[in-house]
Amino acid sequence: MPRGPRLDTSGAIHHVMARGIEGRSIFSDDRDRQDWVDRLAVVGPETGLAVFAWALLPNHVHLLVRTGKRPLATTMRRLLTGYAGTFNRRHKRSGHLFQNRYKSILVEEEPYLLELVRYIHANPLRVKTVVDLDALDGYAWTGHSALMGRVPRPWQAVGEILGRFDEHTRVARRRYREYVAEGIVRGRRPELQGGGLRRSVGGWEKVHDLRRAREHGMADERVLGSGTFVEEVFRAVGAQSKPMPRAVALVQLPKLLQRCAAVWGISVEELCTGSRRRVVSEARTVAATIAVQRLGLPMVDAARTLGVSSAAIHRTLPHCNAILNRRGLSLEDLLVAKRES
């Protein structure tokens, strides 16, 4: 059965896998690997891509990324096409280097982000390219060495991952390494290699348990996440494909701001001042995300209303889901005003 069209929304996290055609090698030596890394170092920042994890294997690559100002397809086209052209010229070959369609799984941030970071980074151990975790710490061809501070990668989102372990870098690195070691002991994790209900709930046995209990959740092979997350993805994709008229969105915006201010216990006036207080920053992040992704307002309009720059809005969009999860909320909880209008 052919795969459906790719799913992508602004700020979405993707696990991307690109394989050599017919299982052939896509890296002949370290010069090839360095070329790939150099391209990612340029293309990532230019397209606003946040790179959380990556690994170069003999015949395939893994990436864990959050999309930015450009769709994932645009970034991957530049990366794959540019690399393949250089590889073919250098090795005097012609034709396709990669399989025609790279695989991308849209990922729910919690609980899968850190699970995938360690799973992807441990790939060289599983295929025995390196012998142990000590060797992996300094291995140049995964993002693990950057997280361990052994190979500088200024384009990699090192701080965002380490910050989930501790605010102090040394402690964060130690805890991250312990987390990776624990994952290595667990071995292969087929449930982290794709999407769909079976992987999201942890295997066919769990799926059967849900069915026996007559519980149903939306699932899609292009998404690794809960049924609720899948529903949110499709709503977001639908909202992007059918944008709300700007005049209607501007009418909805004050109601959205009132709702967010009430939930976070602040005033609308403070919400729109650009304050850096954490409670205000969280409310502003959620309000901006809904305004841009669900109401379809340009970032410049949302930024002007909230008293910050468009760049600040762009930086905060990826953090919305984590904030909502901590408060046990969903985007729909904050769109009540829209349904009441």
Secondary structure, DSSP 8 states (H G I E B T S, - for coil): ---------TT-EEEEEEEBGGG--S--SHHHHHHHHHHHHHHHHHHT-EEEEEEE-SSEEEEEEE--SS-HHHHHHHHHHHHHHHHHHHTT--S-SB-SS-EEEEE-HHHHHHHHHHHHHTHHHHTTSSSSHHHHHT-TTBTHHHHTTSS--TTB-HHHHHTTT-SSHHHHHHHHHHHHHHHHHH---GGGSS-SHHHHHTSHHHHHHHHHTT------TTEES-HHHHHHHHHHHHHHHS---HHHHHHHHHHHHHHHHHHHT--HHHHTTT---HHHHHHHHHHHHHHHHTS---HHHHHHHHTS-HHHHHHHGGGHHHHHHHHT--GGGGGHHHHH-
